[in-house]
Amino acid sequence: MKGISLRRWFGRAALVIAAAFGFAAAASGQDTTPTLQIADRYWMQPDVVYATANNTQLKLDIWYPRDNPNPTPTIVFIHGGGWIFGSKEGAVYQLLPYLERGWRAVNIEYRMAGNSLAPGAVEDVRCAVRWVFRNAKQWNFDTSKIVLTGQSAGGHLALIAGMLPKGTPLDNQCYGDEDMRVAAIINWYGITDVNDLLAGPNLKNYAKMWVGSLPDAAAVAKQVSPITYVRSDLPPIITIHGDKDSVVPYNQGTRLKEALDKAHVPNRLFTVKGGDHGMFTQDQYKMAYSEIWDFLRENKVIN
C-alpha cells in the first residue's frame, strides 16, 4: 500500500520542526527549504501493525524515500516518556537528521505502564526489531546497517533491544530465529540500571510506576536493565548524556561506559556539559550529532 505524502504536513509544521532541530535558517525566520526538500523526498506509511499484546495492536510508521528502491541504512526510533507516557507521533522530529542523509526510518510505539507493567515495553520493542528484520526485503532496509536509537526510556529500550542475547524469555512474545544483531545503538540519556531507580537517592516515580507492585520487582528490574547484558560481542554503542540530568542520573551513562570499556565493546560517551534532561542548546545538539556521525563512520556504519 502506498504511503502518504509528507510535503503538506511538513509545510504546515516546517518552522516548528526546524526550530526543534536547530536548523539555523528556520530558527532565524529564513527559508525552510531544506526541511521541505526532505518532505518532497519521502513517503510515510503510518500505523503498520507489527504485533498484538494484551489486546493491544502495536504499530509503527515507516519513512522511505520516493526515488531510492535500493536498501539503505535504517534508523529504528523509540520514543521516551518514562515508560508511562509519550507517542511515536510526538517523536517525529527526531528522525530528520537521518532522513536528511537518505536513510529509511521506523518509528515505533509500545505498551505504556498503564497498559502493561515491565517487561511489556521490552517485549514489544524486541518484536518491533524482529519485524524490521523479517520485513527488510519488502521495505528495503539494509539489515547490515540497522541502528537503534531513542531518548530517555526510549534510550533504555534501544539499548536493551540491541543488547539482549538471542533466546531469552523476553523474546517469547514474538519468537523467531532471526539474527537480530544491529549495526549500532545511539543512546540519548537512557536508563541502564532500573534497580538503581527503585530505591535510594536515585529513586524515580516513573520507574516505580513501570515495575508497579510486582512481587519479584528486583528480579524483573535486573532482567530489563541493559547493564545486565554487557558482554564482549555487543554492537557499538554511543551515549549522549547531560551531566546535570535531573530525570535520568548521569551516572547511568558513566556506569554503562565503564562496563562496556571493561568488556572491550566499542563505545563512546558524549557528555553535554551542564545539560539537563534533553535540554541542550543548539550548539550542543550539533556537537552531539557530529559525535554520532563520527562514531558511525569509525564503526563502518556510514562512509
C-alpha positions as CSV (number, residue, x, y, z in Angstrom):
1,M,0.0,0.0,0.0
2,K,1.3,3.4,-1.0
3,G,2.2,5.8,1.8
4,I,1.1,9.3,2.4
5,S,2.9,12.5,1.1
6,L,4.7,14.5,3.7
7,R,5.0,17.8,2.0
8,R,1.7,19.3,3.1
9,W,2.3,18.1,6.7
10,F,5.9,19.4,6.7
11,G,4.8,22.6,5.1
12,R,2.5,23.4,8.0
13,A,5.0,22.4,10.6
14,A,8.2,23.4,9.0
15,L,9.2,26.2,11.4
16,V,8.4,24.1,14.4
17,I,10.3,21.1,13.1
18,A,13.3,23.2,12.1
19,A,13.5,25.1,15.3
20,A,13.2,21.9,17.3
21,F,16.2,20.5,15.5
22,G,18.3,23.6,15.5
23,F,18.2,24.3,11.8
24,A,19.7,27.8,11.9
25,A,17.9,29.2,8.9
26,A,14.4,28.4,10.2
27,A,15.2,29.4,13.7
28,S,16.1,32.8,12.4
29,G,13.0,33.0,10.3
30,Q,14.7,32.4,7.0
31,D,13.9,29.9,4.2
32,T,12.8,26.4,5.4
33,T,13.5,24.8,2.0
34,P,15.9,22.1,3.4
35,T,13.0,20.8,5.6
36,L,10.6,20.8,2.7
37,Q,13.1,19.1,0.5
38,I,13.0,16.2,3.0
39,A,9.2,16.1,2.7
40,D,9.4,16.0,-1.1
41,R,11.8,13.1,-1.0
42,Y,9.9,10.8,1.4
43,W,6.6,8.8,1.8
44,M,5.4,7.7,5.2
45,Q,3.4,4.5,5.8
46,P,1.6,5.0,9.1
47,D,0.3,2.6,11.7
48,V,1.6,-0.7,10.4
49,V,0.7,-3.3,13.0
50,Y,3.8,-5.2,14.0
51,A,2.4,-7.3,16.9
52,T,-0.6,-7.6,19.3
53,A,-0.2,-7.9,23.0
54,N,-2.6,-7.6,25.9
55,N,-5.4,-6.9,23.5
56,T,-3.4,-4.0,22.1
57,Q,-2.4,-3.6,18.5
58,L,1.2,-2.3,18.4
59,K,2.0,0.0,15.5
60,L,4.9,1.5,13.7
61,D,5.4,4.1,11.0
62,I,7.8,3.6,8.1
63,W,9.5,6.5,6.4
64,Y,11.0,5.7,3.0
65,P,12.4,7.7,0.0
66,R,10.3,8.1,-3.0
67,D,13.1,7.6,-5.6
68,N,15.5,5.1,-4.0
69,P,14.5,1.4,-4.3
70,N,17.8,0.2,-3.0
71,P,18.4,-1.0,0.6
72,T,19.6,1.9,2.8
73,P,20.7,2.3,6.4
74,T,17.7,2.3,8.7
75,I,17.1,4.1,12.0
76,V,14.7,2.5,14.4
77,F,13.5,5.2,16.8
78,I,11.8,4.5,20.2
79,H,10.2,7.5,22.0
80,G,10.7,8.3,25.6
81,G,8.3,9.2,28.5
82,G,9.5,7.1,31.4
83,W,7.6,4.0,30.1
84,I,4.4,5.8,31.3
85,F,3.5,8.3,28.5
86,G,4.6,9.5,25.1
87,S,3.8,8.6,21.5
88,K,5.6,7.8,18.3
89,E,3.9,10.8,16.7
90,G,5.4,13.2,19.2
91,A,8.9,12.0,18.3
92,V,8.8,12.5,14.5
93,Y,11.2,15.4,14.6
94,Q,13.9,13.2,15.9
95,L,14.0,11.3,12.6
96,L,15.0,14.3,10.5
97,P,18.8,14.1,10.8
98,Y,18.7,10.5,9.4
99,L,16.1,11.3,6.7
100,E,18.3,14.1,5.6
101,R,21.1,11.6,4.9
102,G,18.8,9.4,2.9
103,W,18.1,6.7,5.5
104,R,14.9,4.9,6.0
105,A,13.3,5.2,9.4
106,V,11.0,3.1,11.5
107,N,9.2,4.9,14.4
108,I,7.6,2.5,16.9
109,E,5.1,2.6,19.7
110,Y,5.0,0.2,22.7
111,R,2.8,-0.5,25.7
112,M,2.8,2.1,28.5
113,A,2.8,1.1,32.2
114,G,-0.9,1.8,32.4
115,N,-1.5,-1.0,30.0
116,S,1.3,-3.4,30.9
117,L,4.0,-3.3,33.6
118,A,7.6,-4.3,33.0
119,P,8.8,-6.1,31.0
120,G,6.0,-5.4,28.5
121,A,7.7,-2.5,26.7
122,V,10.9,-4.5,26.3
123,E,9.0,-7.4,24.8
124,D,7.3,-5.0,22.4
125,V,10.4,-3.3,21.2
126,R,12.1,-6.7,20.6
127,C,9.0,-7.7,18.5
128,A,9.4,-4.4,16.5
129,V,13.1,-5.0,15.8
130,R,12.3,-8.6,14.7
131,W,9.6,-7.2,12.4
132,V,12.2,-4.9,10.8
133,F,14.5,-7.8,10.1
134,R,11.7,-10.1,8.9
135,N,10.3,-7.4,6.5
136,A,13.6,-5.9,5.4
137,K,13.3,-7.2,1.8
138,Q,9.9,-5.6,1.3
139,W,10.8,-2.2,2.7
140,N,14.5,-2.2,1.5
141,F,16.0,-2.0,5.0
142,D,19.7,-2.7,4.8
143,T,20.0,-5.4,7.6
144,S,23.7,-4.8,7.9
145,K,23.0,-1.1,8.8
146,I,20.1,-1.2,11.3
147,V,20.7,1.4,14.0
148,L,18.6,1.6,17.2
149,T,18.0,4.9,19.0
150,G,15.8,6.6,21.5
151,Q,15.6,9.2,24.2
152,S,15.3,8.5,28.0
153,A,13.1,5.5,28.4
154,G,13.4,5.1,24.6
155,G,17.2,5.1,25.0
156,H,16.8,2.4,27.6
157,L,14.6,0.4,25.2
158,A,17.1,0.9,22.3
159,L,19.9,-0.3,24.5
160,I,18.2,-3.5,25.7
161,A,16.7,-4.3,22.3
162,G,20.1,-4.3,20.8
163,M,21.9,-5.9,23.8
164,L,19.7,-8.8,24.7
165,P,21.2,-12.2,23.7
166,K,19.2,-14.5,21.4
167,G,16.6,-16.7,23.0
168,T,15.8,-15.0,26.3
169,P,12.2,-15.3,27.7
170,L,11.8,-11.6,26.6
171,D,11.5,-12.9,23.0
172,N,8.8,-15.3,23.7
173,Q,6.0,-12.9,22.6
174,C,7.5,-12.8,19.1
175,Y,9.7,-15.9,19.0
176,G,11.9,-16.4,16.0
177,D,15.4,-17.5,14.8
178,E,16.4,-14.3,13.0
179,D,19.8,-12.9,13.7
180,M,18.9,-9.5,15.2
181,R,22.3,-8.1,15.6
182,V,22.2,-4.3,14.9
183,A,25.0,-2.2,13.5
184,A,25.0,0.3,16.4
185,I,23.0,1.8,19.2
186,I,22.6,5.5,19.8
187,N,21.5,6.1,23.4
188,W,20.2,9.5,24.4
189,Y,20.3,9.7,28.2
190,G,18.7,6.3,28.6
191,I,18.2,4.3,31.8
192,T,20.8,1.5,32.1
193,D,20.1,0.1,35.6
194,V,16.4,0.1,36.6
195,N,17.0,-1.2,40.1
196,D,19.0,1.9,40.9
197,L,15.9,4.0,40.3
198,L,13.6,1.9,42.5
199,A,15.1,2.9,45.9
200,G,17.7,5.1,47.5
201,P,18.9,8.5,46.4
202,N,18.1,7.9,42.7
203,L,14.5,6.7,43.3
204,K,12.3,7.9,40.4
205,N,8.5,7.7,40.3
206,Y,8.4,6.6,36.7
207,A,10.5,3.6,37.4
208,K,8.3,2.6,40.4
209,M,5.2,3.0,38.2
210,W,6.6,0.8,35.4
211,V,7.6,-2.0,37.8
212,G,4.5,-1.5,39.9
213,S,3.6,-4.0,42.6
214,L,5.3,-7.0,41.0
215,P,6.3,-9.4,43.8
216,D,9.6,-10.0,42.1
217,A,10.3,-6.4,41.3
218,A,14.1,-6.5,41.8
219,A,14.5,-9.6,39.6
220,V,12.3,-8.0,36.9
221,A,14.3,-4.7,37.1
222,K,17.5,-6.6,36.7
223,Q,16.0,-8.6,33.7
224,V,15.2,-5.3,31.9
225,S,18.4,-3.5,32.7
226,P,20.8,-3.1,29.8
227,I,23.8,-3.2,32.2
228,T,22.8,-6.8,33.0
229,Y,23.7,-7.8,29.4
230,V,27.1,-6.2,28.9
231,R,29.5,-8.7,27.2
232,S,32.2,-8.5,24.5
233,D,30.1,-9.3,21.4
234,L,27.8,-6.3,21.6
235,P,27.3,-3.8,18.8
236,P,29.0,-0.4,19.1
237,I,27.2,1.9,21.5
238,I,27.3,5.7,21.8
239,T,25.6,7.5,24.7
240,I,24.8,11.2,24.9
241,H,24.0,12.4,28.4
242,G,24.0,15.7,30.2
243,D,26.0,15.8,33.4
244,K,23.2,17.8,35.2
245,D,20.4,15.4,34.2
246,S,17.6,15.7,36.8
247,V,15.5,12.8,35.4
248,V,17.9,10.1,34.5
249,P,21.1,10.4,36.7
250,Y,24.3,11.0,34.7
251,N,25.9,8.0,36.4
252,Q,23.6,5.7,34.5
253,G,25.7,6.7,31.5
254,T,29.1,6.6,33.1
255,R,28.5,3.2,34.7
256,L,27.4,1.8,31.3
257,K,30.6,3.2,29.7
258,E,32.8,1.7,32.4
259,A,31.2,-1.7,32.0
260,L,31.5,-1.5,28.2
261,D,35.1,-0.5,28.4
262,K,35.8,-3.4,30.7
263,A,34.2,-5.8,28.2
264,H,36.1,-4.2,25.3
265,V,32.9,-3.1,23.5
266,P,33.4,-0.2,21.0
267,N,31.6,2.7,22.7
268,R,31.7,6.4,23.4
269,L,30.1,8.7,26.0
270,F,29.5,12.3,24.9
271,T,28.9,14.4,28.0
272,V,26.8,17.5,27.5
273,K,28.4,19.9,30.0
274,G,25.7,21.4,32.2
275,G,23.0,19.6,30.2
276,D,19.7,18.7,31.9
277,H,17.4,16.0,30.6
278,G,17.4,16.7,26.9
279,M,17.5,20.4,27.5
280,F,20.6,21.1,25.3
281,T,21.5,24.2,23.3
282,Q,21.5,24.2,19.6
283,D,25.3,24.1,19.6
284,Q,25.3,21.1,22.0
285,Y,22.9,19.3,19.7
286,K,25.2,20.0,16.7
287,M,28.2,18.7,18.7
288,A,26.2,15.6,19.7
289,Y,25.3,14.8,16.1
290,S,28.9,15.4,15.0
291,E,29.9,12.8,17.6
292,I,27.3,10.4,16.3
293,W,28.3,10.7,12.7
294,D,32.0,10.3,13.6
295,F,31.2,7.3,15.8
296,L,29.2,5.6,13.0
297,R,31.9,6.3,10.5
298,E,34.5,4.9,12.9
299,N,32.5,1.7,13.2
300,K,31.8,1.5,9.4
301,V,28.1,2.0,9.6
302,I,28.4,5.0,7.3
303,N,31.2,6.2,5.0
